[in-house]
Amino acid sequence: MLAYLARRALQMLPILLGVVTIIFVLLRLSGDPVRLYLPEDASEQQVAQMRASLGLDRPIHVQYGIYIARLVKGDLGESIRYRNQDVADIVLERLPATLELAGASLLVAILISLPLGILAALNRNRLPDLLSSAVAMLGRAMPNFWVGIMLILFFGIRLEWFPVSGRSGVASLVLPAVTLGASMAALLMRLVRSGMLEVLSQDYVRTAKAKGLPWRTVVVKHGLRNALIAYVTVLGLEIAGLMAGAVITEQVFAWPGIGRLAIQAINSLDMAIVQAVVILASVVVMVANLAVDLTYALIDPRIRYA
C-alpha cells in the first residue's frame, strides 16, 4: 500500500507542474494588473516602478523560474489586492469555509441519491421510479445559480427560515449546500438505480433470496455494496464539478470561501491568489481521486493495491 501511495504521489507531480505552467502563462497573457492599481493619470515612470517591484518587467521565462523556485519552498507569493499580504495566509483563512460547504454538499448529495436510487430500483417502472426519474432530470437541468436564487427567494425571503448570505452558523449552510448538492444528487441517483437494477438481476442475489435472508440484508449487503463501485467512481469525478460549482454558489450566497476569493482575484488580476487557488483546487481533485481508489478496496475485498 505504501509503495502504491508513493507511486501515485510521484504521478501527481508532473500533473501539478503542468497545471502551474498553464495558469502561469494564461495569467501573463490576460492583461497588465499594474494599470488596475494605479490612477489613470499615473506616469510611465510610476507604471515602470510598480511593474519592476512586482517582477513583471522581467522576461516570462525568468518570472516562471523565480515562481517555481519560490513554490518549491512553499512560498505562494504576495497579493496585490490585499496590500502585499502573504497569499498562503489569505487562502488558508478562506479554506475552512469552502471545505465546510463542499462536505455539506456531498452529504446532501449522498443522503438524497442513495435512498431515492434504491427506492427507484426496487419499484422499477412504478410511481416511485417515475417520480425519482423526473426529479433527477429536473435536478440536472436546473443550473446552480438559478436553484440558489429560487431557494433564497422562497426559503430565505418569503418564509424567512434560513439566512440568505454570509457564514453565521449551521442555518446559513443549508441553502448553499442544497444548491450545490442537488445537481450532483440527481446524477448519482440515476447511477444508483441503474447499478442496483443490474445487481438485483444477478444469480447470487436470487440465491440470497431463496435462502430466506431478510430483504434488507439482500438489498444492502448483496445489492448495494456491489453497486457502489460505479457510484464511488462518479462521486470522485464529481469533486472537480463540486469545486467549479462552489465558485458560483459562493458568489450567490456571499459565502466567504475560496470560490468567492477566486472571483475577486480574477476581477482584480491578482495573479498570486488566482495561481494559489488553481493549485489548491488541483491538489484537492487529485487527492479526492486517490481517496476513491483506496475506497474501492474497502467496498470490494478482492481489490488490492501493491
C-alpha positions in Angstrom: 0.0 0.0 0.0 2.8 2.4 0.9 4.5 1.7 -2.4 1.3 2.4 -4.3 0.8 5.7 -2.4 4.3 6.7 -3.2 3.8 6.0 -7.0 0.6 7.9 -7.0 2.3 10.9 -5.3 5.0 10.9 -7.9 2.5 10.7 -10.7 0.8 13.8 -9.3 3.9 15.9 -9.5 4.1 16.3 -13.4 0.3 16.9 -13.5 0.6 19.7 -10.9 3.6 21.2 -12.7 1.5 21.2 -15.9 -1.3 23.0 -14.1 1.1 25.5 -12.6 2.7 26.2 -16.0 -0.6 26.7 -17.9 -2.2 29.0 -15.3 1.1 31.0 -15.1 1.2 31.6 -18.8 -2.5 32.4 -19.2 -2.4 34.9 -16.4 0.5 36.7 -18.0 -1.4 36.9 -21.3 -4.7 38.1 -19.7 -3.6 41.7 -19.1 -1.5 44.1 -17.0 -2.5 44.2 -13.3 -0.4 47.4 -12.8 -2.9 49.5 -14.7 -5.7 48.4 -12.4 -3.9 49.6 -9.2 -2.6 52.9 -10.4 -4.6 56.0 -11.1 -5.4 56.8 -14.8 -3.1 59.8 -14.7 -0.1 57.8 -13.5 3.1 58.5 -15.3 5.0 55.9 -17.3 7.8 56.1 -14.6 5.3 55.1 -11.9 4.0 52.3 -14.0 7.5 51.0 -14.7 8.4 51.3 -11.0 5.4 49.2 -9.9 6.0 46.7 -12.6 9.6 46.3 -11.5 8.5 45.9 -7.8 6.2 43.1 -8.9 8.9 41.5 -11.1 6.7 41.8 -14.2 9.4 43.7 -16.1 11.5 40.5 -16.5 11.1 38.0 -19.3 8.4 35.5 -18.8 10.7 32.5 -18.5 12.7 34.3 -15.8 9.4 35.1 -13.9 8.4 31.4 -14.3 11.8 30.2 -12.9 11.5 32.5 -9.9 7.9 31.5 -9.2 8.7 27.7 -9.3 11.7 28.2 -7.0 9.5 30.0 -4.5 6.7 27.5 -4.9 9.1 24.6 -4.0 9.8 26.4 -0.8 6.1 26.8 0.0 6.0 30.5 -0.9 2.9 31.3 -2.9 3.8 34.9 -3.3 2.2 38.1 -2.1 -1.2 39.6 -3.0 -1.5 42.9 -4.8 -5.2 43.5 -3.9 -4.6 42.8 -0.2 -1.6 45.1 0.1 1.2 42.6 -0.2 -0.3 40.1 2.4 1.1 36.6 2.1 -1.2 34.6 -0.3 -0.9 31.4 1.8 -2.4 33.2 4.8 -5.3 34.6 2.7 -6.1 31.2 1.1 -5.9 29.3 4.4 -8.2 31.8 6.0 -10.9 31.1 3.4 -10.2 27.3 3.0 -12.3 26.1 6.1 -15.5 27.8 4.7 -15.1 26.1 1.3 -14.3 22.7 2.9 -17.4 23.1 5.1 -19.6 23.9 2.1 -18.1 21.0 0.0 -18.6 18.5 2.8 -22.1 19.5 3.5 -22.9 19.4 -0.3 -21.5 15.9 -0.6 -23.6 14.8 2.4 -26.7 16.3 0.8 -26.0 14.5 -2.5 -25.4 11.2 -0.8 -28.5 11.5 1.5 -30.7 12.2 -1.4 -29.2 9.9 -4.1 -28.8 6.7 -2.1 -32.4 6.2 -0.7 -34.1 7.6 -3.8 -31.9 5.5 -6.2 -32.6 2.3 -4.2 -36.3 3.1 -4.0 -36.5 3.6 -7.8 -34.7 0.3 -8.4 -36.9 -1.6 -6.1 -40.0 -0.1 -7.8 -39.0 -0.2 -11.4 -41.4 1.4 -13.8 -43.8 2.2 -11.0 -44.7 5.5 -9.5 -41.7 5.9 -7.1 -39.4 5.2 -10.1 -41.2 7.6 -12.4 -41.1 10.4 -9.7 -37.4 9.8 -9.0 -36.6 9.9 -12.7 -38.5 13.2 -13.0 -36.7 14.7 -10.0 -33.3 13.6 -11.4 -34.0 15.2 -14.8 -35.1 18.4 -13.2 -32.0 18.4 -10.9 -29.6 18.1 -13.8 -31.5 20.6 -16.0 -31.5 23.4 -13.5 -28.3 25.5 -13.2 -26.8 26.0 -9.7 -27.2 29.8 -9.7 -30.9 29.6 -10.6 -31.6 27.0 -7.9 -29.7 29.2 -5.4 -31.7 32.3 -6.3 -35.0 30.3 -6.1 -34.1 28.9 -2.7 -33.2 32.4 -1.4 -36.5 33.9 -2.7 -38.7 31.1 -1.2 -36.9 29.8 2.0 -34.9 32.9 2.8 -37.1 35.9 1.9 -40.6 34.6 1.8 -40.6 32.0 4.6 -37.5 33.5 6.5 -36.3 30.1 7.6 -32.7 30.5 6.6 -30.1 33.3 6.2 -29.6 34.3 2.6 -25.9 35.3 2.7 -22.8 35.0 4.8 -21.5 32.3 7.1 -23.0 32.6 10.5 -23.7 29.0 11.7 -25.4 25.8 10.5 -28.5 27.6 9.3 -26.6 29.7 6.8 -25.0 26.5 5.4 -28.3 24.8 4.5 -29.3 26.7 1.3 -25.8 26.8 -0.3 -25.3 23.1 0.5 -28.6 22.1 -1.1 -27.9 24.3 -4.1 -24.5 22.7 -4.7 -25.6 19.1 -3.8 -28.8 19.0 -5.8 -27.3 18.6 -9.2 -24.8 16.0 -8.1 -27.6 14.1 -6.3 -29.6 13.9 -9.5 -26.7 12.2 -11.4 -25.8 9.9 -8.5 -29.4 8.8 -8.0 -29.7 7.6 -11.6 -26.4 5.8 -11.2 -27.6 4.0 -8.0 -30.8 3.0 -9.8 -29.0 1.5 -12.8 -26.4 -0.2 -10.7 -29.0 -1.7 -8.4 -31.1 -3.0 -11.3 -28.1 -4.7 -12.7 -27.0 -6.3 -9.4 -30.5 -7.4 -8.3 -30.9 -9.4 -11.5 -27.7 -11.5 -10.7 -27.9 -15.1 -9.7 -26.2 -14.6 -6.3 -29.0 -12.2 -5.3 -31.7 -14.7 -6.3 -29.8 -17.3 -4.3 -29.7 -15.0 -1.3 -33.5 -14.5 -1.6 -34.0 -18.2 -1.9 -32.0 -18.9 1.3 -34.6 -16.8 3.1 -32.3 -13.9 4.0 -34.0 -10.7 5.2 -34.8 -8.4 2.3 -32.8 -5.6 4.0 -29.7 -7.8 4.0 -30.2 -8.8 0.4 -30.6 -5.2 -0.7 -27.8 -3.6 1.4 -25.2 -6.3 1.7 -25.5 -8.2 -1.6 -27.1 -5.5 -3.8 -26.0 -2.0 -2.8 -22.4 -2.9 -1.8 -21.7 -4.4 -5.3 -23.4 -1.4 -7.0 -21.2 1.1 -5.1 -18.1 0.8 -7.3 -19.5 2.9 -10.1 -21.2 5.2 -7.6 -17.9 6.0 -5.8 -16.1 6.4 -9.1 -18.5 9.1 -10.4 -18.6 10.6 -6.9 -14.8 11.1 -7.2 -15.1 12.6 -10.7 -17.8 15.0 -9.5 -15.3 16.5 -7.0 -14.0 18.7 -9.9 -17.5 19.8 -10.7 -18.1 20.5 -7.0 -15.1 22.8 -6.9 -16.3 24.6 -10.0 -19.9 24.8 -8.7 -18.6 26.2 -5.4 -17.3 29.3 -7.3 -20.8 30.2 -8.4 -22.6 29.1 -5.3 -20.3 31.1 -3.0 -20.9 34.2 -5.1 -24.7 33.8 -5.0 -24.7 33.3 -1.2 -21.8 35.7 -0.4 -20.1 32.7 1.2 -16.6 33.7 2.3 -14.7 30.8 0.7 -12.1 30.0 -1.9 -14.5 30.3 -4.8 -15.6 33.9 -4.0 -11.9 34.8 -3.3 -11.1 33.5 -6.8 -13.8 35.6 -8.5 -12.5 38.7 -6.7 -8.9 37.9 -7.6 -9.8 37.3 -11.3 -11.6 40.6 -11.5 -8.7 42.5 -10.0 -6.0 40.4 -11.8 -4.4 39.4 -8.5 -2.2 36.8 -10.2 -0.7 35.3 -7.0 -4.1 34.5 -5.5 -5.5 33.1 -8.7 -2.5 30.8 -9.1 -2.8 29.6 -5.5 -6.5 28.9 -5.8 -6.0 26.9 -9.0 -3.1 24.9 -7.5 -5.2 24.2 -4.4 -8.2 23.0 -6.4 -5.9 20.7 -8.5 -4.5 19.2 -5.3 -7.9 18.6 -3.9 -9.2 16.9 -7.1 -6.1 14.6 -7.2 -6.3 13.7 -3.6 -10.0 13.0 -3.9 -9.4 10.6 -6.8 -6.7 8.9 -4.8 -9.2 8.5 -1.9 -11.7 7.0 -4.3 -9.2 4.4 -5.5 -8.5 3.5 -1.9 -12.2 3.2 -1.1 -12.5 0.5 -3.8 -10.6 -1.8 -1.5 -13.0 -1.2 1.3 -16.0 -1.9 -0.8 -14.6 -5.0 -2.6 -12.1 -7.0 -0.6 -10.8 -8.6 -3.9 -9.2 -5.3 -4.9 -5.7 -5.0 -3.6 -3.0 -2.3 -4.2 0.7 -3.2 -4.1 
